[in-house]
C-alpha cells in the first residue's frame, strides 16, 4: 500500500463544486494515492493550439495544471503522436518537435511540473508536491525502421512505445488496419527486445490481436495497454477481449482503462459512426483544417452536446467504472489502471476533465473496493509494472 502524499495533496473540499459532495474518506484516500494517467493527447495542444497555456485554467479540453491539481493527478504521460500515414524523416521531425515541447513546458513551469523517466522520479515529484510529466510514443511508425532512433527517443525520456497506431507499420499489424504481417515481423520482435533492454514499456494498445500475442511471446517484461477498454462491453477492435485480459494478467501487465465514450459504450460507438453524427462532426471541424487538436476538441464539444440533448446515447462516468469492474473480474486487481485519452477523445459526461478524477475513487469505494485495491488501480499497478520494466534494462 502506498502511503506517499499526492503531489497535489490539497484539500479537495476547497476546490470546485463537483467534488464538494465527496466524503472525507474519498478525499483522504485520493490524496494518499499516487494517481497516474498513462495517456493524454495534450501535446497536440501544446504544439498547435494558439493561446493554449497549460498553467492557466482553460474552458476547453481536459488538461491544464489547475485542473490536474484539482483532480489530484500526480503523474501524466503526454502522448507523442501523429497519424500513421506520416512516416519517414517527417515523422521523426514531428516527434522531436513534440518531445521538445513537452520538455520545454516542464522547464517553463518547473514550479508545478517535474520531468520524470522512472518510478523514483514519480515518487520524488510526489514528495516535492509536483506533477510528474512523462512521455509515451504512440505509434512505431515514428521509428522509421531504425533501432537507433528508438534508443534516441528513450534517451530523451520516452517511457513507452505503442507498437502501432491505427495503421499498420512496416513491421506490425494494427487493430485499425487489414493485417499484412500476421502480427509482428522479425524486426518487430527486435523492437520489443530492444524496448526490454532499454527499460522502456511495451504498449499494446492499438495493435492487432495477433500482434498482441506475438508481443507477449517475445517480451521478457510485463507489457501495458496504455489506453484500452473491454471488448465484452464495447465491441471495438481497439478494446481487449477477455482472453487478451487473461493473457495480459499472466504476463504481469496492466490494462489502463480508456475513457473514450466510443470504447466505453457499444451504443455510442454505433451512433458515433452513423451518418447523422458523422455529418455533425464534419460540419463542426470544417474550419480546423490540419489542426488535429482543434478537430478533437470540436468533436468532443459536439458529441457531448448531443449526449446532453438526447440526440446521441448518453455515456457517463459509470461506464468507466463498469469497465474497471469487468477488467478486475477477468484479469485481477493487480492488472488494471487508468489511461484516460484526455484531449484525444470524447469524454463521458461527469468525466469531462482531470478535475473530476476523485469521482472514480468515490465510485470505487461505493462499489465496495478496499482502499489498498483502489490505490492499486489509481496508480500502484502501473508503478509496479514500470519498476519491473526498469529492472530489465541492461547495457
Secondary structure, 3 states (H helix, E strand, C coil): CCCCCCCCCCCHHHCCHHHCCCCHHHHHHHHHCCCEEEEECHHHHHHHCCCCCCCCCCCCCCCCHHHHHHCCCCEEEEEECCCCCCCHHHHHHHHHHHHHHHHHHHHHCCCCEEECCCHHHHHHHHHCCCEEEEEEEECHHHHCCCHHHHHHHHHCCEEEEECCCCCCCCCECECCCCCCCCCECHHHHHHHHHHHHHCCEEECCCECHHHHHHHHHHCCCCCEEEEECECCCCCCCCCECHHHHHHHHHHCCEEEECCEHHHHCHHHHHHHCCHHHHHHHHHHCHHHCCCHHHHHHHHHHHHHHHHHHCCCCCCEHHHHHHHHHHHHHHHCHHHEEECCCECCCCECECCCCHHHCHHHHHHHHHCCCCHHHHHHHHHHHHHHHHHHHHCCCCC
